[in-house]
Amino acid sequence: MSGRVGDLTPDQAATLDAFRTAVDDILRPEHDDYFLLRYLRARHFDLVEAEAMLRLSIFWRKQMDVEFLREDYEPPDVIKRYFPGGLVGHDKEGCPLWIVPFGCMDIKGLFHSVKKSEFIKHFVHLLEKSEVDMKNQSEKLGKVIETHSVIFDMEKFTMKQLAWKPAVDMITQLVAICEDNYPERLKKIYVINASKIFPLAYALVKPVLSEETAKKIHVYVKDTWKSVLLEDIDPVELPSHWGGTKVDQDGDPRFSTIIGTGGFVPCSYYTAPSRRLSAAENLKKVVIEKKSLFPVELKIEKAGSVIRWEFQTECYDIGFGVFFRPNQEELTPWNQDEELISIQRVNCQLVPEDGMVVCEKLGTYILMFDNSFSWCRSKKLMYQVRILPPNSTSQESKPYT
């Protein structure tokens, strides 16, 4: 049995019923059996793990303000111009089809031009665009469409694009976002024009791929992929550059009005050091010694308050995470600080890091800067933390002092 609607074993059907009951408090009307089964399949019908996965994903969506990213997000100009790829059409079964000229992506140039958070926001915006398209296709075709496919064109790809550690870190984080929050959405990945160095690049990201995702990746070297694409995709859905018949209004074979072509990011987009942080006032500076942590603790007394942060280092990366500690009267011997955002090394020496967390519970929120991994270098950190009141529609916030 596939574990899909209409194809469940008795045990799988019983697990689905139990799952629906366990997460009833967070379900919305659109969270049907197709939705629930994607999380169950992702966790091999382990009820406890599937529930944990779904609850974390719902929390992540709230923190990311995914509804805003889907409906109203406007990416920075440099991302509009130089982030490659686009939703170009559909395969023969009606599933959304993306084409990403990954080999033409100037990762380092984009990293020097926008904050990491903007990278992630744009990526989530694209994922949500695919979600909307699947819903529309389901209504149009009268059948459930719940997967999409991606063509990664590796033409012009060099190992230099992934040999840079910040690039690897970002790509693995984007993969984790897909795995954790959009489970069982991937139908197939076509990697075309793969050169001899592709296996080296693939080895860098493979550790974060689930076994099921890895099985859906199909790699083709030059001149072997066109017939494969046409087996799954009608020519009218493919730009002529990729073996189809589709061109845009100007006759462009790459259909670049829809598919971003990437390209070298001009240095004029790079973020100048003098304007890297959004504001100089209320900026705090601290030196975090080698092999040490630097916590910033904030007492939140109104549920729904929002903590915003922004920081950068002078020369080297730093670890960053967010934790929650209940009020003293709620503490028990078994209480531990709850991890809201796991500590990850951030390349904020390139562009500032920023983010936010919605404080659903009262207590102490801890922004943890981590230099414990560095045995020889202290780090010069500049940071700013602001607290927004609950239900505030204003962008104004008070700085943490």
Salt bridges, closest charged atoms under 4 A:
ASP17 OD1 - ARG20 NH1 3.01
ASP25 OD1 - ARG55 NH2 2.77
GLU30 OE2 - ARG28 NH1 3.93
ASP33 OD1 - ARG20 NH2 2.86
GLU51 OE2 - ARG55 NE 2.95
GLU67 OE2 - ARG28 NH1 2.90
GLU71 OE2 - ARG70 NE 3.26
GLU74 OE2 - LYS80 NZ 2.37
ASP77 OD2 - ARG81 NE 2.84
ASP91 OD2 - LYS187 NZ 2.56
GLU93 OE1 - LYS187 NZ 2.69
GLU118 OE2 - LYS121 NZ 3.97
GLU128 OE2 - ARG61 NH1 3.12
GLU128 OE1 - ARG70 NH1 2.97
GLU131 OE2 - ARG185 NE 2.79
ASP133 OD2 - HIS90 NE2 2.72
GLU146 OE2 - ARG4 NH1 3.27
GLU155 OE1 - HIS241 NE2 3.98
ASP169 OD2 - LYS165 NZ 2.65
GLU184 OE1 - ARG41 NE 3.09
GLU211 OE2 - LYS215 NZ 3.77
GLU212 OE2 - LYS215 NZ 3.44
ASP232 OD2 - LYS188 NZ 3.32
GLU297 OE2 - ARG325 NH1 3.62
GLU310 OE2 - LYS115 NZ 2.90
ASP317 OD2 - ARG345 NE 3.00
ASP317 OD1 - LYS379 NZ 3.92
ASP337 OD1 - ARG325 NE 2.94
GLU338 OE1 - LYS361 NZ 2.69
ASP354 OD2 - LYS115 NZ 3.41
GLU360 OE2 - LYS62 NZ 2.81
